[in-house]
Each structure stands twice: as C-alpha cells, then as structure tokens.
Amino acid sequence: IYEVVLNLSAGFHEFKFINSNTWENVEEVPFGCSEQQSGHFNRYLSIPDGATSFEYHVCFNACEPCNQLPPCKLFTCPSWMLHRPEALDLIATTTAECCVDGSSNLMDVVIRSAGYSDGNEA
C-alpha cells in the first residue's frame, strides 16, 4: 500500500498512478472514476474552497479502495486456470467460485537458442 501527502490548492486536479517510473506501467483508470474531457482518462480530485484536509482512497486500476473490491477481482488463480469473467464482481473466495480451467488454451512451446549471452555459440 502506497500513500502520498500533497499540499494542493482548492480546485480540480488530474492524476494517474504509475507502477514504476515509466508510462508503460500506467494504470488504466476505469471510466466511472475518470475525467473524459482530456481524452486521457485521468483520475481527478475536486478540492472544495476552505477545505483543511481531503482524503482519497482507491486501489490501482479501480474506483474503490482495495478493501472494498470484490474478492474474486483480487483472487490469484492457479497458473492453468483463468478468472471467470462473470465472477469478477462476485464476493467469492475460492478457486471454484473465481476461476475456470484454462488448460485447453495451453500448448507446448519449444524455445531454442543459437548462442549464449556471452556471445559463444551453442
């Protein structure tokens, strides 16, 4: 969990969370909690005049705080399984409820290298 404290003036402020230091890892802000006028779908805060403090709690790529997200959205399915698309908004906590067998989508992959990282050939 990350937290930042900023000293901002009253008014409208736009921002996005970035995981690391590059725009390649920028979050995809959901439509329901982003501004659309800029075309960049940024998060926004509207701090009222006279406010002495303001708190904003959200989870990366979500509109809700992490502790309010449906558990299936945060559930880690085993490597051979996929999230059930219809279950992402369910309050469920088991593999059977959140995941579906994805093994039919798996295939054998052969990777061959003609050399080593030091320049020598195999």
C-alpha positions in Angstrom: 0.0 0.0 0.0 1.4 3.4 -1.0 0.5 6.7 0.4 1.4 10.3 -0.5 0.6 13.6 1.2 0.4 16.6 -1.1 -0.2 20.3 -0.4 -2.7 21.2 -3.1 -4.9 24.3 -3.6 -8.6 24.2 -3.9 -9.9 23.3 -7.3 -9.7 20.5 -9.9 -6.6 18.3 -10.1 -5.9 15.4 -12.5 -3.5 12.5 -12.0 -2.7 8.8 -12.6 -0.9 6.1 -10.7 2.2 4.6 -12.3 3.7 1.3 -11.2 7.5 2.1 -11.5 8.8 5.1 -13.4 7.6 4.7 -16.9 4.3 5.3 -18.7 4.4 1.7 -19.9 3.2 0.8 -16.4 0.4 3.4 -16.0 -2.9 2.3 -14.6 -6.0 2.0 -16.8 -8.4 4.2 -14.9 -11.9 2.9 -15.0 -14.4 5.0 -16.9 -16.6 5.5 -13.8 -13.9 7.4 -11.9 -12.0 9.2 -14.6 -12.5 12.5 -16.4 -13.1 12.1 -20.1 -12.6 15.7 -21.4 -8.8 15.4 -21.9 -9.1 12.0 -23.7 -6.5 10.6 -21.3 -9.0 9.2 -18.7 -7.1 10.6 -15.7 -8.2 10.3 -12.1 -9.4 13.6 -10.6 -9.9 15.4 -7.3 -12.1 18.4 -6.8 -11.0 20.0 -3.6 -13.6 22.5 -2.2 -12.7 26.0 -1.1 -11.9 26.2 2.6 -11.0 22.5 2.9 -8.4 21.9 5.6 -7.9 18.3 4.6 -9.0 15.9 1.9 -8.6 12.1 1.7 -8.9 9.9 -1.4 -8.6 6.1 -1.1 -8.5 3.9 -4.2 -6.9 0.7 -5.5 -4.7 0.7 -8.6 -6.9 0.2 -11.7 -10.1 0.5 -9.6 -12.6 3.1 -8.4 -12.9 1.6 -4.9 -10.5 1.3 -2.0 -8.7 -2.1 -2.1 -10.5 -3.4 1.0 -13.9 -2.8 -0.8 -13.1 -4.7 -4.1 -14.9 -7.9 -4.7 -12.5 -10.7 -3.6 -12.6 -12.5 -7.0 -11.0 -9.4 -8.5 -8.0 -9.8 -6.2 -8.0 -13.7 -6.2 -4.9 -15.4 -7.7 -6.0 -18.3 -9.8 -3.6 -21.2 -10.3 -1.4 -21.0 -13.4 -3.5 -23.4 -15.5 -6.7 -21.5 -14.7 -8.3 -18.2 -15.8 -10.5 -15.8 -14.0 -14.2 -16.4 -14.6 -15.3 -13.1 -16.4 -18.7 -13.3 -14.8 -17.2 -13.7 -11.4 -15.0 -10.6 -11.2 -17.7 -8.7 -9.3 -18.7 -11.5 -7.0 -17.9 -11.7 -3.4 -16.3 -15.2 -3.6 -13.0 -16.5 -2.2 -12.4 -20.0 -3.6 -10.8 -21.3 -6.8 -14.1 -23.0 -7.8 -16.0 -19.7 -7.5 -13.4 -17.3 -9.1 -11.6 -19.5 -11.6 -12.2 -21.7 -14.6 -10.0 -24.4 -16.1 -7.9 -22.8 -18.8 -5.8 -25.9 -19.7 -7.5 -26.3 -23.1 -5.8 -22.9 -24.0 -2.4 -24.2 -23.1 0.1 -25.6 -25.6 3.7 -26.9 -25.6 6.2 -24.3 -26.6 9.8 -25.1 -27.6 12.4 -22.3 -27.3 15.8 -22.8 -28.9 18.8 -20.5 -28.6 21.7 -20.4 -31.1 24.0 -18.8 -28.6 24.8 -17.8 -25.1 24.6 -14.3 -23.6 28.4 -14.1 -23.6 28.5 -14.4 -27.4 29.5 -18.1 -27.6 27.6 -20.3 -29.9 25.8 -23.5 -28.8 
